[in-house]
Amino acid sequence: MVTFTLEEVDDDDIEWDLQQSFDAMDDEKLGRLSIDAAYTLLLGLGYMRDYKLRDRFTTEDMTFAVRALRREQKVKNGEPFSKDDGDWVTMEILKQVIEMYSFVLQRDRSAPVFQSAIEGIDQGHKGFLDASDVQKLGSSVGDSISKKEAEAMIEVTRRVLEGEREDDATGVMSRETTTLDYGHIQQLLSPPEDDQEGMF
């Protein structure tokens, strides 16, 4: 099986991934997530590298940590704290939780989770993704995606994997040093030579 590795990942790249994922899960754009959503985000990004340590960081542990951090934050600001305030996680608190549980929450940079996800989405085991795969994934979660939208998603993903990022101020994709061994990704996801339209 073809694999790929993340190379020379610096703190800015890790924080960018975390922020992008946080923003994507924050549907209502309130700047916060539920504890369950934040826990799922960490798992999805590969932070639970050693599955044998899963009992050392559960949603209950995360709830305890979040409440402690929010209490500390409110005391610092001279505000009253109550458990009834609701259990939600801001980006700042999420980063503090990662620091608190750094013995468990170490990011897996070999990214087998990503590869497994690709294989799970790839209908017919073609070895690459096309617009129909993205549309099928959308319909499975109740979201109707047009072929044009699916192709646009594939293009943006391809550009990000190649190390391009969108500049928030200009909205233009800018080239940055890639943090992925892209040759392996290209080999894993490339369609046959004769049919590359709408695929990455």
C-alpha positions as CSV (number, residue, x, y, z in Angstrom):
1,M,0.0,0.0,0.0
2,V,1.3,3.5,-0.9
3,T,1.8,5.8,2.1
4,F,2.8,9.4,2.5
5,T,4.4,11.3,5.4
6,L,4.2,14.8,6.6
7,E,7.6,16.4,6.5
8,E,9.1,19.3,8.5
9,V,5.7,20.3,10.0
10,D,6.2,23.5,12.0
11,D,3.9,25.0,14.7
12,D,2.4,27.4,12.2
13,D,1.2,24.5,10.0
14,I,-0.2,22.6,13.0
15,E,-2.1,25.7,14.3
16,W,-3.4,26.4,10.8
17,D,-4.7,22.9,10.4
18,L,-6.3,23.1,13.9
19,Q,-7.9,26.6,13.2
20,Q,-9.2,25.5,9.8
21,S,-10.8,22.4,11.2
22,F,-12.2,24.3,14.2
23,D,-13.8,26.9,11.9
24,A,-15.2,24.2,9.6
25,M,-16.9,22.5,12.6
26,D,-18.2,25.8,14.0
27,D,-21.3,25.8,11.9
28,E,-22.9,28.8,13.6
29,K,-19.7,30.8,13.6
30,L,-19.8,31.4,17.4
31,G,-16.1,30.8,17.9
32,R,-16.8,27.8,20.0
33,L,-17.5,24.0,19.8
34,S,-19.2,21.5,22.1
35,I,-16.9,19.3,24.0
36,D,-17.9,16.3,21.9
37,A,-17.2,18.2,18.7
38,A,-13.8,19.4,20.0
39,Y,-12.9,15.8,21.1
40,T,-13.9,14.5,17.7
41,L,-11.9,17.2,16.0
42,L,-8.7,16.1,17.9
43,L,-9.3,12.5,17.0
44,G,-9.9,13.4,13.3
45,L,-6.6,15.4,13.2
46,G,-4.7,12.4,14.5
47,Y,-4.0,13.7,18.0
48,M,-4.7,10.3,19.7
49,R,-1.6,8.8,18.2
50,D,-1.3,5.9,20.6
51,Y,-4.7,4.2,20.8
52,K,-3.6,2.3,23.9
53,L,-3.6,5.5,25.8
54,R,-7.3,6.2,24.9
55,D,-8.4,5.7,28.5
56,R,-6.1,8.5,29.7
57,F,-8.0,11.1,27.6
58,T,-11.7,10.6,27.4
59,T,-14.5,13.1,26.8
60,E,-14.9,13.2,30.6
61,D,-11.2,14.2,31.0
62,M,-11.8,16.8,28.4
63,T,-14.9,18.1,30.2
64,F,-12.9,18.4,33.4
65,A,-10.0,20.2,31.7
66,V,-12.3,22.6,29.9
67,R,-14.2,23.5,33.0
68,A,-11.0,24.0,35.0
69,L,-9.5,26.2,32.2
70,R,-12.8,28.3,31.8
71,R,-13.0,28.7,35.6
72,E,-9.4,29.9,35.7
73,Q,-10.1,32.3,32.8
74,K,-13.2,33.7,34.5
75,V,-11.4,34.2,37.9
76,K,-8.6,36.0,36.0
77,N,-11.2,38.3,34.5
78,G,-13.1,38.8,37.8
79,E,-16.2,37.0,36.5
80,P,-18.4,34.4,38.3
81,F,-18.2,30.8,37.1
82,S,-21.0,28.3,37.1
83,K,-21.2,24.8,35.7
84,D,-24.5,25.9,34.1
85,D,-22.5,28.3,31.8
86,G,-22.5,25.4,29.3
87,D,-19.7,23.2,28.2
88,W,-18.1,24.7,25.1
89,V,-14.6,25.0,23.9
90,T,-12.9,28.1,22.3
91,M,-9.8,27.7,20.1
92,E,-7.7,29.2,22.9
93,I,-9.0,26.6,25.4
94,L,-8.6,23.8,22.9
95,K,-4.9,24.7,22.5
96,Q,-4.5,24.7,26.3
97,V,-6.1,21.3,26.5
98,I,-3.6,19.9,24.0
99,E,-0.8,21.3,26.1
100,M,-2.3,19.9,29.3
101,Y,-2.6,16.4,27.8
102,S,0.6,16.5,25.7
103,F,1.6,13.0,26.9
104,V,-1.5,11.6,25.1
105,L,-2.3,14.2,22.5
106,Q,0.7,14.0,20.2
107,R,-0.2,14.4,16.6
108,D,0.3,11.4,14.3
109,R,2.2,12.8,11.4
110,S,2.2,9.6,9.4
111,A,-1.4,10.3,8.6
112,P,-2.8,6.7,8.0
113,V,-6.2,8.1,9.1
114,F,-6.1,10.4,6.0
115,Q,-5.2,7.5,3.7
116,S,-7.9,5.3,5.2
117,A,-10.5,8.1,4.7
118,I,-9.5,8.5,1.0
119,E,-9.8,4.7,0.5
120,G,-13.2,4.8,2.2
121,I,-14.5,7.6,-0.1
122,D,-13.1,6.1,-3.3
123,Q,-16.0,4.2,-4.9
124,G,-15.0,1.2,-6.9
125,H,-11.4,1.4,-5.5
126,K,-10.1,3.3,-8.5
127,G,-7.1,4.7,-6.5
128,F,-8.2,8.3,-7.0
129,L,-11.1,10.6,-6.1
130,D,-13.4,12.3,-8.6
131,A,-16.5,14.5,-8.5
132,S,-18.8,11.5,-8.2
133,D,-17.0,10.4,-5.0
134,V,-17.5,13.8,-3.4
135,Q,-21.1,14.0,-4.5
136,K,-21.8,10.5,-3.0
137,L,-20.1,11.6,0.2
138,G,-22.3,14.7,0.3
139,S,-25.5,12.8,-0.2
140,S,-24.6,10.3,2.5
141,V,-24.6,13.1,5.0
142,G,-27.7,14.7,3.5
143,D,-26.0,17.5,1.6
144,S,-26.6,17.9,-2.2
145,I,-23.4,18.8,-4.0
146,S,-23.4,19.6,-7.7
147,K,-20.7,18.3,-10.0
148,K,-19.3,21.8,-10.4
149,E,-19.1,22.3,-6.6
150,A,-17.5,18.8,-6.2
151,E,-14.8,19.6,-8.8
152,A,-14.1,23.0,-7.0
153,M,-13.7,21.2,-3.7
154,I,-11.3,18.7,-5.3
155,E,-9.3,21.6,-6.9
156,V,-9.0,23.5,-3.6
157,T,-8.0,20.3,-1.7
158,R,-5.4,19.5,-4.4
159,R,-3.9,23.1,-4.1
160,V,-3.8,22.9,-0.3
161,L,-2.0,19.5,-0.5
162,E,0.5,21.1,-2.9
163,G,1.2,23.7,-0.2
164,E,-0.9,26.6,-1.4
165,R,-3.0,28.5,1.1
166,E,-5.6,31.2,0.6
167,D,-4.6,34.6,1.9
168,D,-7.5,35.8,4.1
169,A,-6.9,39.4,3.1
170,T,-6.8,38.9,-0.7
171,G,-8.7,35.7,-1.2
172,V,-5.8,34.5,-3.4
173,M,-4.1,31.2,-3.1
174,S,-0.4,31.7,-2.4
175,R,2.3,29.1,-2.8
176,E,4.0,28.0,0.4
177,T,6.5,25.3,1.1
178,T,4.7,22.0,1.1
179,T,4.5,20.1,4.3
180,L,3.6,16.8,2.6
181,D,5.6,14.3,0.6
182,Y,3.3,15.1,-2.3
183,G,4.8,12.6,-4.7
184,H,3.3,9.8,-2.6
185,I,-0.1,11.6,-2.5
186,Q,0.0,12.1,-6.2
187,Q,0.8,8.4,-6.8
188,L,-2.0,7.4,-4.5
189,L,-4.6,9.7,-5.9
190,S,-3.7,10.1,-9.6
191,P,-6.3,8.9,-12.1
192,P,-5.3,7.1,-15.2
193,E,-3.3,9.3,-17.7
194,D,-6.2,9.5,-20.2
195,D,-8.9,10.9,-17.8
196,Q,-7.7,13.5,-15.4
197,E,-10.4,16.1,-15.6
198,G,-12.1,17.0,-12.3
199,M,-9.8,14.7,-10.3
200,F,-6.8,15.1,-8.1
